[in-house]
Amino acid sequence: MKISLSFFLLFFCPSILFAQKLNYSTSLQKALLSAHYLKKDVLIILNSENTNNEKENPLFSDQEIINKINLHFITYKTNYGDTTLKAIKEYYNIENCPNYLFLHSNMELFYRNLEVDAPKERFEQILNYAKEASQQITIKKAKKDYLKDTSDVTKLKQLIDVLKKQGVTNNAYYIEQYAKKLSPASFDDYQTVLYILEAGPTINRIAYNKAFTNRTIIDSIFKKESSQKRGFILNVIANNTMTNAIKTICLADAQNTANFYKNQWKNNEYNGQKIYNEKMLFYYNAIKDTANYFEIATNHYDKYYMSIEMDSVKRLKLLEKSDSTLRFNPGWKAKSFPNGLNEAAWNFYSSGTRNQKRLLKAVKWSKRAVQLDPNANNYDTLAHLFYSLKSFRRAIKAQEIAINIAKTNGLSTKDYFESLMKMKSKTL
């Protein structure tokens, strides 16, 4: 059955016909459908998860801005917790918000901008940049061109460039194919080696090994490039290798990733072993290898987290308050202690284990996390652990505290309340 455009406009997006305000769609699916029929693109206004604290941008009450947006875009306003955006966030590495995301109707991201407080003149420039970007080659088109002739290195590089431009960092497969097509002399060129590293080659594969053949160039890159770029290169290489390790259940790739991080701490064996353990814990947890996870975690969190005096954490908090840059330095951070303990405790709970010794160990970690940072999430974990131990009264009390803390901080209590009801009815 064909739907006429006039019928679609009248019943699916009547506000478009009489718009004096932004054409907000009520869901991503409806926004994409409207964009498809109207041959427009989609503007997603992505707020933080706690949208109650977000103020409406005064620009969206400006009739001139409204007209410009409505002319070219269907608007969808949502928050970072929106599950319909999960695939987009993961593929395009969208981690920051508030954010403006511009998509084609097939869900391809073509432009993004974090300047949510931009003045009117600057926001008009953002809209113009987005309109220009919408006309450029898409990832889908670049892939199609490459697949027509996979031997064409120019088309392959074009695809990698488009992927990188749109924020896709897992280009390990394509950079592997690209490296195979280059001559040995190419790896004596600074820009070529840098280009390969920025694409995130998998550790100990062809692209990675060839890129590291010229140590002089490698040393030069890690001296000359900005700390931001160096950090990006290290993270993208490690993340892509670990992603492949989990996807293929490859222990060697997981160990390569863990060693890659450990080698950044050659002058500090204590921190080096700590980060090695944590990367292996991440791997075992991801592939649901509970036996290895429990074995490493039990000793790891006692040694690196529980042995730290609370006064030391308090002093670190004070230092971070007086010098905000410390929060972004590698190594120990005040939040890392309660966060790490809470994560481990929750992983023990969510594994479904009924081993009382393990659950009591997790309770011990969870209690310390609550002491260090009495937030709603930490109390929620403690409540779930008490429930698993059939200590229902303590579980309910901890969950009620979690709800009260969430309310005090203006956070959603929906999930916490649902868990509380299940605890009371013993159906969790």
BANUBA-258990 format. One record per residue (C-alpha): x, y, z; residue number from 1. Coordinates in steps of 0.2 Angstrom, whole numbers, plus 5000, padded with zeros to 4 digits. Layout:
@xx:X	yy:Y	zz:Z	n:NUM $
...
//
This chain:
@xx:5000	yy:5000	zz:5000	n:1 $
@xx:5007	yy:5017	zz:4995	n:2 $
@xx:5006	yy:5032	zz:5007	n:3 $
@xx:5004	yy:5048	zz:4998	n:4 $
@xx:5015	yy:5063	zz:5004	n:5 $
@xx:5000	yy:5073	zz:5008	n:6 $
@xx:4992	yy:5059	zz:5019	n:7 $
@xx:5009	yy:5057	zz:5027	n:8 $
@xx:5011	yy:5075	zz:5031	n:9 $
@xx:4994	yy:5077	zz:5038	n:10 $
@xx:4994	yy:5061	zz:5049	n:11 $
@xx:5012	yy:5058	zz:5054	n:12 $
@xx:5019	yy:5076	zz:5056	n:13 $
@xx:5005	yy:5089	zz:5055	n:14 $
@xx:5016	yy:5101	zz:5065	n:15 $
@xx:5027	yy:5103	zz:5049	n:16 $
@xx:5012	yy:5110	zz:5040	n:17 $
@xx:5009	yy:5123	zz:5053	n:18 $
@xx:5026	yy:5125	zz:5061	n:19 $
@xx:5030	yy:5141	zz:5071	n:20 $
@xx:5041	yy:5130	zz:5082	n:21 $
@xx:5054	yy:5116	zz:5079	n:22 $
@xx:5047	yy:5100	zz:5072	n:23 $
@xx:5051	yy:5089	zz:5086	n:24 $
@xx:5048	yy:5070	zz:5082	n:25 $
@xx:5043	yy:5059	zz:5097	n:26 $
@xx:5055	yy:5045	zz:5093	n:27 $
@xx:5070	yy:5042	zz:5082	n:28 $
@xx:5061	yy:5030	zz:5071	n:29 $
@xx:5048	yy:5044	zz:5067	n:30 $
@xx:5061	yy:5057	zz:5064	n:31 $
@xx:5070	yy:5045	zz:5052	n:32 $
@xx:5054	yy:5041	zz:5043	n:33 $
@xx:5049	yy:5059	zz:5041	n:34 $
@xx:5066	yy:5064	zz:5035	n:35 $
@xx:5065	yy:5050	zz:5022	n:36 $
@xx:5048	yy:5056	zz:5015	n:37 $
@xx:5052	yy:5074	zz:5016	n:38 $
@xx:5070	yy:5072	zz:5009	n:39 $
@xx:5078	yy:5080	zz:5024	n:40 $
@xx:5091	yy:5076	zz:5037	n:41 $
@xx:5089	yy:5073	zz:5055	n:42 $
@xx:5096	yy:5084	zz:5069	n:43 $
@xx:5097	yy:5075	zz:5086	n:44 $
@xx:5099	yy:5087	zz:5101	n:45 $
@xx:5107	yy:5075	zz:5113	n:46 $
@xx:5106	yy:5080	zz:5131	n:47 $
@xx:5114	yy:5072	zz:5146	n:48 $
@xx:5104	yy:5058	zz:5155	n:49 $
@xx:5097	yy:5069	zz:5168	n:50 $
@xx:5087	yy:5080	zz:5156	n:51 $
@xx:5077	yy:5088	zz:5170	n:52 $
@xx:5092	yy:5099	zz:5173	n:53 $
@xx:5094	yy:5104	zz:5155	n:54 $
@xx:5089	yy:5121	zz:5150	n:55 $
@xx:5080	yy:5124	zz:5134	n:56 $
@xx:5092	yy:5133	zz:5122	n:57 $
@xx:5085	yy:5151	zz:5119	n:58 $
@xx:5090	yy:5149	zz:5101	n:59 $
@xx:5076	yy:5137	zz:5098	n:60 $
@xx:5064	yy:5151	zz:5102	n:61 $
@xx:5071	yy:5162	zz:5088	n:62 $
@xx:5060	yy:5161	zz:5073	n:63 $
@xx:5074	yy:5164	zz:5061	n:64 $
@xx:5083	yy:5149	zz:5068	n:65 $
@xx:5067	yy:5139	zz:5069	n:66 $
@xx:5064	yy:5142	zz:5051	n:67 $
@xx:5082	yy:5137	zz:5045	n:68 $
@xx:5081	yy:5121	zz:5055	n:69 $
@xx:5064	yy:5116	zz:5050	n:70 $
@xx:5068	yy:5119	zz:5031	n:71 $
@xx:5082	yy:5107	zz:5031	n:72 $
@xx:5080	yy:5095	zz:5046	n:73 $
@xx:5068	yy:5085	zz:5056	n:74 $
@xx:5072	yy:5087	zz:5075	n:75 $
@xx:5073	yy:5074	zz:5088	n:76 $
@xx:5077	yy:5079	zz:5106	n:77 $
@xx:5083	yy:5065	zz:5118	n:78 $
@xx:5096	yy:5061	zz:5131	n:79 $
@xx:5111	yy:5050	zz:5132	n:80 $
@xx:5102	yy:5036	zz:5140	n:81 $
@xx:5091	yy:5033	zz:5125	n:82 $
@xx:5093	yy:5015	zz:5120	n:83 $
@xx:5087	yy:5018	zz:5102	n:84 $
@xx:5104	yy:5028	zz:5100	n:85 $
@xx:5115	yy:5014	zz:5106	n:86 $
@xx:5121	yy:5008	zz:5089	n:87 $
@xx:5124	yy:5025	zz:5083	n:88 $
@xx:5134	yy:5030	zz:5099	n:89 $
@xx:5144	yy:5014	zz:5099	n:90 $
@xx:5149	yy:5015	zz:5080	n:91 $
@xx:5153	yy:5033	zz:5080	n:92 $
@xx:5161	yy:5034	zz:5097	n:93 $
@xx:5149	yy:5047	zz:5104	n:94 $
@xx:5153	yy:5049	zz:5122	n:95 $
@xx:5150	yy:5068	zz:5125	n:96 $
@xx:5135	yy:5077	zz:5128	n:97 $
@xx:5126	yy:5089	zz:5126	n:98 $
@xx:5129	yy:5087	zz:5108	n:99 $
@xx:5121	yy:5091	zz:5091	n:100 $
@xx:5121	yy:5075	zz:5079	n:101 $
@xx:5116	yy:5077	zz:5061	n:102 $
@xx:5110	yy:5061	zz:5052	n:103 $
@xx:5104	yy:5055	zz:5035	n:104 $
@xx:5088	yy:5046	zz:5035	n:105 $
@xx:5097	yy:5030	zz:5034	n:106 $
@xx:5105	yy:5033	zz:5051	n:107 $
@xx:5122	yy:5038	zz:5044	n:108 $
@xx:5130	yy:5052	zz:5054	n:109 $
@xx:5138	yy:5065	zz:5044	n:110 $
@xx:5141	yy:5079	zz:5056	n:111 $
@xx:5142	yy:5083	zz:5075	n:112 $
@xx:5145	yy:5098	zz:5085	n:113 $
@xx:5147	yy:5100	zz:5104	n:114 $
@xx:5145	yy:5119	zz:5104	n:115 $
@xx:5128	yy:5118	zz:5112	n:116 $
@xx:5130	yy:5136	zz:5120	n:117 $
@xx:5135	yy:5144	zz:5103	n:118 $
@xx:5128	yy:5161	zz:5100	n:119 $
@xx:5116	yy:5164	zz:5086	n:120 $
@xx:5129	yy:5169	zz:5073	n:121 $
@xx:5140	yy:5154	zz:5077	n:122 $
@xx:5125	yy:5142	zz:5077	n:123 $
@xx:5120	yy:5148	zz:5060	n:124 $
@xx:5138	yy:5143	zz:5054	n:125 $
@xx:5135	yy:5126	zz:5062	n:126 $
@xx:5120	yy:5123	zz:5052	n:127 $
@xx:5129	yy:5128	zz:5036	n:128 $
@xx:5143	yy:5117	zz:5040	n:129 $
@xx:5130	yy:5103	zz:5042	n:130 $
@xx:5122	yy:5106	zz:5026	n:131 $
@xx:5139	yy:5106	zz:5017	n:132 $
@xx:5143	yy:5090	zz:5026	n:133 $
@xx:5127	yy:5081	zz:5021	n:134 $
@xx:5132	yy:5083	zz:5002	n:135 $
@xx:5149	yy:5074	zz:5005	n:136 $
@xx:5153	yy:5056	zz:5002	n:137 $
@xx:5145	yy:5044	zz:5015	n:138 $
@xx:5152	yy:5029	zz:5023	n:139 $
@xx:5140	yy:5018	zz:5014	n:140 $
@xx:5145	yy:5026	zz:4997	n:141 $
@xx:5163	yy:5024	zz:5001	n:142 $
@xx:5161	yy:5006	zz:5006	n:143 $
@xx:5152	yy:5002	zz:4990	n:144 $
@xx:5165	yy:5011	zz:4979	n:145 $
@xx:5179	yy:5001	zz:4988	n:146 $
@xx:5170	yy:4984	zz:4986	n:147 $
@xx:5168	yy:4987	zz:4967	n:148 $
@xx:5187	yy:4985	zz:4966	n:149 $
@xx:5196	yy:4980	zz:4983	n:150 $
@xx:5213	yy:4981	zz:4974	n:151 $
@xx:5211	yy:5000	zz:4972	n:152 $
@xx:5221	yy:5008	zz:4986	n:153 $
@xx:5214	yy:5025	zz:4982	n:154 $
@xx:5196	yy:5019	zz:4985	n:155 $
@xx:5202	yy:5010	zz:5001	n:156 $
@xx:5211	yy:5026	zz:5008	n:157 $
@xx:5195	yy:5036	zz:5004	n:158 $
@xx:5185	yy:5024	zz:5014	n:159 $
@xx:5197	yy:5025	zz:5029	n:160 $
@xx:5197	yy:5044	zz:5028	n:161 $
@xx:5178	yy:5045	zz:5028	n:162 $
@xx:5177	yy:5033	zz:5043	n:163 $
@xx:5190	yy:5043	zz:5052	n:164 $
@xx:5181	yy:5059	zz:5048	n:165 $
@xx:5165	yy:5053	zz:5055	n:166 $
@xx:5173	yy:5047	zz:5071	n:167 $
@xx:5174	yy:5028	zz:5068	n:168 $
@xx:5190	yy:5023	zz:5076	n:169 $
@xx:5189	yy:5004	zz:5074	n:170 $
@xx:5197	yy:5004	zz:5056	n:171 $
@xx:5209	yy:4989	zz:5060	n:172 $
@xx:5203	yy:4978	zz:5046	n:173 $
@xx:5204	yy:4991	zz:5033	n:174 $
@xx:5221	yy:4998	zz:5038	n:175 $
@xx:5227	yy:4980	zz:5038	n:176 $
@xx:5222	yy:4979	zz:5020	n:177 $
@xx:5230	yy:4996	zz:5016	n:178 $
@xx:5246	yy:4991	zz:5024	n:179 $
@xx:5247	yy:4975	zz:5013	n:180 $
@xx:5246	yy:4986	zz:4998	n:181 $
@xx:5261	yy:4997	zz:5002	n:182 $
@xx:5279	yy:4995	zz:4997	n:183 $
@xx:5292	yy:4993	zz:5011	n:184 $
@xx:5299	yy:5010	zz:5007	n:185 $
@xx:5282	yy:5018	zz:5012	n:186 $
@xx:5285	yy:5013	zz:5030	n:187 $
@xx:5300	yy:5025	zz:5030	n:188 $
@xx:5288	yy:5040	zz:5028	n:189 $
@xx:5283	yy:5049	zz:5044	n:190 $
@xx:5265	yy:5053	zz:5038	n:191 $
@xx:5261	yy:5036	zz:5031	n:192 $
@xx:5266	yy:5028	zz:5048	n:193 $
@xx:5256	yy:5041	zz:5058	n:194 $
@xx:5241	yy:5038	zz:5046	n:195 $
@xx:5242	yy:5019	zz:5050	n:196 $
@xx:5244	yy:5022	zz:5069	n:197 $
@xx:5229	yy:5034	zz:5069	n:198 $
@xx:5218	yy:5020	zz:5061	n:199 $
@xx:5221	yy:5009	zz:5076	n:200 $
@xx:5230	yy:4993	zz:5069	n:201 $
@xx:5228	yy:4977	zz:5079	n:202 $
@xx:5243	yy:4973	zz:5089	n:203 $
@xx:5255	yy:4961	zz:5082	n:204 $
@xx:5246	yy:4960	zz:5065	n:205 $
@xx:5254	yy:4966	zz:5048	n:206 $
@xx:5249	yy:4984	zz:5049	n:207 $
@xx:5255	yy:4986	zz:5067	n:208 $
@xx:5272	yy:4977	zz:5064	n:209 $
@xx:5276	yy:4986	zz:5048	n:210 $
@xx:5272	yy:5003	zz:5056	n:211 $
@xx:5284	yy:4999	zz:5070	n:212 $
@xx:5298	yy:4993	zz:5059	n:213 $
@xx:5306	yy:5011	zz:5058	n:214 $
@xx:5310	yy:5015	zz:5077	n:215 $
@xx:5317	yy:5032	zz:5072	n:216 $
@xx:5300	yy:5037	zz:5065	n:217 $
@xx:5290	yy:5029	zz:5079	n:218 $
@xx:5301	yy:5038	zz:5092	n:219 $
@xx:5299	yy:5054	zz:5082	n:220 $
@xx:5280	yy:5053	zz:5082	n:221 $
@xx:5279	yy:5050	zz:5101	n:222 $
@xx:5290	yy:5065	zz:5104	n:223 $
@xx:5283	yy:5078	zz:5091	n:224 $
@xx:5264	yy:5074	zz:5091	n:225 $
@xx:5253	yy:5082	zz:5104	n:226 $
@xx:5250	yy:5073	zz:5120	n:227 $
@xx:5231	yy:5072	zz:5115	n:228 $
@xx:5236	yy:5064	zz:5098	n:229 $
@xx:5248	yy:5052	zz:5107	n:230 $
@xx:5235	yy:5047	zz:5119	n:231 $
@xx:5222	yy:5044	zz:5105	n:232 $
@xx:5234	yy:5033	zz:5096	n:233 $
@xx:5238	yy:5022	zz:5111	n:234 $
@xx:5220	yy:5021	zz:5116	n:235 $
@xx:5213	yy:5017	zz:5098	n:236 $
@xx:5226	yy:5003	zz:5096	n:237 $
@xx:5223	yy:4995	zz:5112	n:238 $
@xx:5204	yy:4997	zz:5111	n:239 $
@xx:5203	yy:4989	zz:5094	n:240 $
@xx:5214	yy:4975	zz:5099	n:241 $
@xx:5203	yy:4971	zz:5114	n:242 $
@xx:5188	yy:4973	zz:5104	n:243 $
@xx:5194	yy:4959	zz:5092	n:244 $
@xx:5200	yy:4949	zz:5107	n:245 $
@xx:5182	yy:4949	zz:5114	n:246 $
@xx:5173	yy:4947	zz:5097	n:247 $
@xx:5184	yy:4932	zz:5092	n:248 $
@xx:5187	yy:4926	zz:5110	n:249 $
@xx:5206	yy:4927	zz:5107	n:250 $
@xx:5216	yy:4926	zz:5123	n:251 $
@xx:5232	yy:4931	zz:5114	n:252 $
@xx:5224	yy:4948	zz:5108	n:253 $
@xx:5218	yy:4951	zz:5126	n:254 $
@xx:5236	yy:4948	zz:5133	n:255 $
@xx:5243	yy:4959	zz:5119	n:256 $
@xx:5232	yy:4973	zz:5125	n:257 $
@xx:5236	yy:4971	zz:5143	n:258 $
@xx:5254	yy:4971	zz:5140	n:259 $
@xx:5253	yy:4986	zz:5129	n:260 $
@xx:5245	yy:4996	zz:5143	n:261 $
@xx:5258	yy:4988	zz:5156	n:262 $
@xx:5272	yy:4994	zz:5145	n:263 $
@xx:5267	yy:5012	zz:5147	n:264 $
@xx:5272	yy:5010	zz:5166	n:265 $
@xx:5289	yy:5003	zz:5163	n:266 $
@xx:5296	yy:5013	zz:5178	n:267 $
@xx:5282	yy:5008	zz:5189	n:268 $
@xx:5279	yy:4989	zz:5191	n:269 $
@xx:5265	yy:4991	zz:5204	n:270 $
@xx:5254	yy:5002	zz:5192	n:271 $
@xx:5259	yy:4992	zz:5177	n:272 $
@xx:5253	yy:4975	zz:5185	n:273 $
@xx:5238	yy:4984	zz:5191	n:274 $
@xx:5233	yy:4990	zz:5174	n:275 $
@xx:5237	yy:4973	zz:5166	n:276 $
@xx:5226	yy:4964	zz:5178	n:277 $
@xx:5212	yy:4976	zz:5175	n:278 $
@xx:5212	yy:4973	zz:5156	n:279 $
@xx:5212	yy:4955	zz:5158	n:280 $
@xx:5198	yy:4956	zz:5170	n:281 $
@xx:5188	yy:4967	zz:5157	n:282 $
@xx:5191	yy:4953	zz:5144	n:283 $
@xx:5186	yy:4938	zz:5156	n:284 $
@xx:5171	yy:4948	zz:5161	n:285 $
@xx:5166	yy:4952	zz:5143	n:286 $
@xx:5167	yy:4934	zz:5137	n:287 $
@xx:5159	yy:4928	zz:5153	n:288 $
@xx:5173	yy:4917	zz:5159	n:289 $
@xx:5169	yy:4918	zz:5177	n:290 $
@xx:5182	yy:4906	zz:5183	n:291 $
@xx:5196	yy:4916	zz:5178	n:292 $
@xx:5188	yy:4933	zz:5182	n:293 $
@xx:5184	yy:4927	zz:5200	n:294 $
@xx:5202	yy:4921	zz:5202	n:295 $
@xx:5211	yy:4937	zz:5197	n:296 $
@xx:5198	yy:4949	zz:5204	n:297 $
@xx:5198	yy:4941	zz:5222	n:298 $
@xx:5217	yy:4946	zz:5225	n:299 $
@xx:5217	yy:4961	zz:5213	n:300 $
@xx:5204	yy:4972	zz:5222	n:301 $
@xx:5211	yy:4967	zz:5239	n:302 $
@xx:5228	yy:4972	zz:5235	n:303 $
@xx:5226	yy:4987	zz:5224	n:304 $
@xx:5210	yy:4995	zz:5232	n:305 $
@xx:5206	yy:4988	zz:5249	n:306 $
@xx:5224	yy:4991	zz:5255	n:307 $
@xx:5222	yy:5010	zz:5252	n:308 $
@xx:5219	yy:5020	zz:5268	n:309 $
@xx:5203	yy:5030	zz:5267	n:310 $
@xx:5213	yy:5046	zz:5273	n:311 $
@xx:5224	yy:5044	zz:5257	n:312 $
@xx:5208	yy:5044	zz:5246	n:313 $
@xx:5202	yy:5060	zz:5256	n:314 $
@xx:5219	yy:5068	zz:5253	n:315 $
@xx:5218	yy:5064	zz:5235	n:316 $
@xx:5200	yy:5072	zz:5234	n:317 $
@xx:5207	yy:5088	zz:5241	n:318 $
@xx:5221	yy:5089	zz:5229	n:319 $
@xx:5210	yy:5086	zz:5215	n:320 $
@xx:5199	yy:5100	zz:5221	n:321 $
@xx:5213	yy:5112	zz:5222	n:322 $
@xx:5221	yy:5107	zz:5206	n:323 $
@xx:5207	yy:5101	zz:5193	n:324 $
@xx:5220	yy:5095	zz:5181	n:325 $
@xx:5225	yy:5081	zz:5192	n:326 $
@xx:5208	yy:5072	zz:5188	n:327 $
@xx:5215	yy:5070	zz:5170	n:328 $
@xx:5232	yy:5063	zz:5174	n:329 $
@xx:5235	yy:5045	zz:5172	n:330 $
@xx:5236	yy:5034	zz:5187	n:331 $
@xx:5227	yy:5034	zz:5203	n:332 $
@xx:5211	yy:5046	zz:5205	n:333 $
@xx:5200	yy:5048	zz:5220	n:334 $
@xx:5185	yy:5041	zz:5211	n:335 $
@xx:5194	yy:5026	zz:5204	n:336 $
@xx:5194	yy:5018	zz:5221	n:337 $
@xx:5175	yy:5017	zz:5225	n:338 $
@xx:5171	yy:5015	zz:5206	n:339 $
@xx:5182	yy:5001	zz:5204	n:340 $
@xx:5176	yy:4992	zz:5220	n:341 $
@xx:5158	yy:4995	zz:5215	n:342 $
@xx:5161	yy:4988	zz:5198	n:343 $
@xx:5169	yy:4972	zz:5204	n:344 $
@xx:5156	yy:4970	zz:5217	n:345 $
@xx:5142	yy:4972	zz:5204	n:346 $
@xx:5151	yy:4960	zz:5192	n:347 $
@xx:5151	yy:4947	zz:5206	n:348 $
@xx:5132	yy:4949	zz:5209	n:349 $
@xx:5127	yy:4950	zz:5190	n:350 $
@xx:5137	yy:4934	zz:5187	n:351 $
@xx:5123	yy:4925	zz:5196	n:352 $
@xx:5135	yy:4916	zz:5208	n:353 $
@xx:5127	yy:4908	zz:5224	n:354 $
@xx:5144	yy:4905	zz:5232	n:355 $
@xx:5143	yy:4913	zz:5249	n:356 $
@xx:5161	yy:4916	zz:5251	n:357 $
@xx:5162	yy:4926	zz:5234	n:358 $
@xx:5146	yy:4936	zz:5238	n:359 $
@xx:5153	yy:4941	zz:5256	n:360 $
@xx:5169	yy:4946	zz:5247	n:361 $
@xx:5159	yy:4957	zz:5236	n:362 $
@xx:5149	yy:4964	zz:5250	n:363 $
@xx:5166	yy:4969	zz:5258	n:364 $
@xx:5171	yy:4979	zz:5243	n:365 $
@xx:5154	yy:4986	zz:5241	n:366 $
@xx:5154	yy:4993	zz:5259	n:367 $
@xx:5171	yy:5001	zz:5256	n:368 $
@xx:5164	yy:5009	zz:5240	n:369 $
@xx:5149	yy:5016	zz:5250	n:370 $
@xx:5161	yy:5023	zz:5263	n:371 $
@xx:5172	yy:5031	zz:5250	n:372 $
@xx:5158	yy:5038	zz:5240	n:373 $
@xx:5140	yy:5036	zz:5247	n:374 $
@xx:5131	yy:5038	zz:5230	n:375 $
@xx:5115	yy:5030	zz:5224	n:376 $
@xx:5123	yy:5018	zz:5213	n:377 $
@xx:5135	yy:5011	zz:5226	n:378 $
@xx:5120	yy:5008	zz:5238	n:379 $
@xx:5111	yy:5000	zz:5224	n:380 $
@xx:5125	yy:4987	zz:5222	n:381 $
@xx:5126	yy:4984	zz:5241	n:382 $
@xx:5107	yy:4981	zz:5241	n:383 $
@xx:5107	yy:4968	zz:5227	n:384 $
@xx:5122	yy:4959	zz:5236	n:385 $
@xx:5112	yy:4958	zz:5252	n:386 $
@xx:5097	yy:4952	zz:5243	n:387 $
@xx:5108	yy:4938	zz:5235	n:388 $
@xx:5113	yy:4933	zz:5252	n:389 $
@xx:5095	yy:4933	zz:5257	n:390 $
@xx:5097	yy:4947	zz:5270	n:391 $
@xx:5081	yy:4955	zz:5264	n:392 $
@xx:5079	yy:4968	zz:5278	n:393 $
@xx:5097	yy:4975	zz:5275	n:394 $
@xx:5094	yy:4974	zz:5256	n:395 $
@xx:5078	yy:4985	zz:5257	n:396 $
@xx:5086	yy:4997	zz:5269	n:397 $
@xx:5101	yy:5000	zz:5257	n:398 $
@xx:5089	yy:5002	zz:5242	n:399 $
@xx:5079	yy:5015	zz:5251	n:400 $
@xx:5095	yy:5024	zz:5255	n:401 $
@xx:5099	yy:5023	zz:5236	n:402 $
@xx:5082	yy:5031	zz:5232	n:403 $
@xx:5084	yy:5045	zz:5244	n:404 $
@xx:5101	yy:5050	zz:5238	n:405 $
@xx:5095	yy:5049	zz:5220	n:406 $
@xx:5080	yy:5061	zz:5224	n:407 $
@xx:5092	yy:5073	zz:5234	n:408 $
@xx:5103	yy:5074	zz:5218	n:409 $
@xx:5089	yy:5076	zz:5206	n:410 $
@xx:5092	yy:5059	zz:5198	n:411 $
@xx:5079	yy:5047	zz:5191	n:412 $
@xx:5073	yy:5034	zz:5204	n:413 $
@xx:5063	yy:5023	zz:5192	n:414 $
@xx:5075	yy:5009	zz:5191	n:415 $
@xx:5080	yy:5009	zz:5210	n:416 $
@xx:5061	yy:5009	zz:5214	n:417 $
@xx:5057	yy:4995	zz:5203	n:418 $
@xx:5071	yy:4985	zz:5211	n:419 $
@xx:5065	yy:4990	zz:5229	n:420 $
@xx:5047	yy:4983	zz:5224	n:421 $
@xx:5055	yy:4967	zz:5218	n:422 $
@xx:5065	yy:4965	zz:5234	n:423 $
@xx:5050	yy:4968	zz:5245	n:424 $
@xx:5040	yy:4955	zz:5235	n:425 $
@xx:5056	yy:4943	zz:5234	n:426 $
@xx:5054	yy:4942	zz:5215	n:427 $
@xx:5071	yy:4951	zz:5211	n:428 $
//
